[in-house]
Amino acid sequence: MSDESQIRDTVQTYFECMYESSADKVHAAFHPNAKITGYLEDGLHEMSVDDFAGFVTAQQPSPKEKGDSDRIDIVSMVIAGNTAAVQVRDDYLGMTFLDSLNLLKSDDQWTIYNKLFHVES
């Protein structure tokens, strides 16, 4: 499987972790040392992978169970050796996000090492 296909699969798992409120998929998509950072209405949020897993699993019923939009669009992707930068636009919890995902290939597996998020609407 090509690097681009593997990255697309990781991005899909990332979206599914939120859409299905799945801690297992959070841990599958993210590197253990990853950071998730961005601004919401109440200010700056900085999370570890475990913090983010707790946040997404707390969304009950899951967005999938509620029938929320399952939109995720890859806006751009740049692969440079064992690193990649991917921008995605997705709908989550009634908001549209523009997420900047930095991925790292380690042991032949692509994982998200850093996520910066911006709420567009």
C-alpha positions as CSV (number, residue, x, y, z in Angstrom):
1,M,0.0,0.0,0.0
2,S,1.4,3.4,-0.9
3,D,2.2,6.1,1.7
4,E,-0.7,8.2,0.4
5,S,-3.2,5.4,0.9
6,Q,-1.9,4.6,4.4
7,I,-2.1,8.3,5.3
8,R,-5.7,8.4,4.0
9,D,-6.5,5.4,6.1
10,T,-5.1,7.1,9.2
11,V,-7.1,10.2,8.5
12,Q,-10.2,8.1,8.1
13,T,-9.5,6.3,11.4
14,Y,-9.0,9.8,13.0
15,F,-12.4,10.9,11.8
16,E,-14.1,7.6,12.9
17,C,-12.6,8.0,16.4
18,M,-14.6,11.2,16.8
19,Y,-17.7,10.1,14.8
20,E,-18.0,6.8,16.7
21,S,-16.7,8.2,20.1
22,S,-14.1,5.5,20.1
23,A,-11.0,5.6,22.4
24,D,-9.6,2.6,20.5
25,K,-9.6,4.5,17.2
26,V,-8.0,7.5,18.9
27,H,-5.1,5.4,20.0
28,A,-4.9,3.7,16.5
29,A,-4.7,7.1,14.7
30,F,-2.5,9.1,17.1
31,H,1.2,8.6,18.1
32,P,1.3,8.1,21.9
33,N,3.2,11.4,22.3
34,A,0.9,13.4,20.1
35,K,-0.6,16.7,21.2
36,I,-4.0,18.1,20.2
37,T,-4.3,21.9,20.4
38,G,-6.6,24.6,19.3
39,Y,-9.1,27.3,20.2
40,L,-12.8,26.8,21.1
41,E,-15.2,29.6,22.3
42,D,-13.8,29.3,25.9
43,G,-10.1,29.6,24.9
44,L,-7.1,27.5,24.2
45,H,-7.4,23.7,24.6
46,E,-4.3,21.5,24.9
47,M,-4.7,17.8,25.2
48,S,-2.7,14.6,25.3
49,V,-3.9,11.5,23.4
50,D,-5.4,10.2,26.6
51,D,-7.2,13.5,27.2
52,F,-8.5,13.5,23.7
53,A,-9.7,9.9,24.0
54,G,-11.6,10.8,27.1
55,F,-13.1,13.8,25.4
56,V,-14.4,11.9,22.3
57,T,-15.7,8.9,24.4
58,A,-17.6,11.3,26.6
59,Q,-19.7,12.4,23.6
60,Q,-22.7,10.1,24.1
61,P,-24.6,9.2,22.2
62,S,-21.9,9.3,19.5
63,P,-22.3,11.6,16.6
64,K,-22.9,8.5,14.4
65,E,-25.7,7.3,16.7
66,K,-27.3,10.7,16.6
67,G,-27.1,10.7,12.7
68,D,-24.8,13.8,12.6
69,S,-23.0,14.7,9.3
70,D,-20.1,12.4,8.5
71,R,-18.2,14.9,6.3
72,I,-14.5,14.9,6.2
73,D,-12.6,16.4,3.2
74,I,-8.9,16.3,2.7
75,V,-8.0,19.8,1.7
76,S,-4.3,19.2,1.1
77,M,-1.6,16.6,1.6
78,V,2.2,17.0,1.4
79,I,4.4,14.0,2.0
80,A,8.1,14.5,2.7
81,G,9.9,11.3,3.5
82,N,8.6,9.9,6.7
83,T,6.6,13.0,7.5
84,A,3.4,14.4,6.1
85,A,1.1,17.4,6.6
86,V,-2.6,17.0,5.9
87,Q,-5.3,19.6,6.2
88,V,-8.8,18.3,6.7
89,R,-12.2,20.0,7.0
90,D,-14.7,18.1,9.1
91,D,-18.0,18.5,10.9
92,Y,-18.0,17.6,14.5
93,L,-20.4,18.5,17.4
94,G,-22.3,21.0,15.2
95,M,-19.1,22.8,14.2
96,T,-17.0,22.8,11.1
97,F,-13.3,22.4,11.8
98,L,-10.2,23.0,9.7
99,D,-7.6,20.6,11.2
100,S,-3.9,20.6,10.5
101,L,-2.6,17.1,11.0
102,N,1.2,16.3,11.1
103,L,1.9,12.7,10.6
104,L,5.0,10.6,11.2
105,K,5.9,7.2,9.8
106,S,7.4,4.9,12.3
107,D,7.8,1.1,12.1
108,D,6.0,1.3,8.7
109,Q,2.9,2.9,10.2
110,W,1.6,6.4,9.8
111,T,0.3,8.1,12.9
112,I,-0.8,11.6,13.8
113,Y,1.9,13.3,15.8
114,N,0.3,16.8,16.1
115,K,-3.2,18.2,15.6
116,L,-3.9,21.9,15.5
117,F,-7.6,22.7,15.1
118,H,-9.5,25.8,14.1
119,V,-13.3,26.2,14.3
120,E,-14.5,27.7,11.0
121,S,-18.2,27.9,12.0
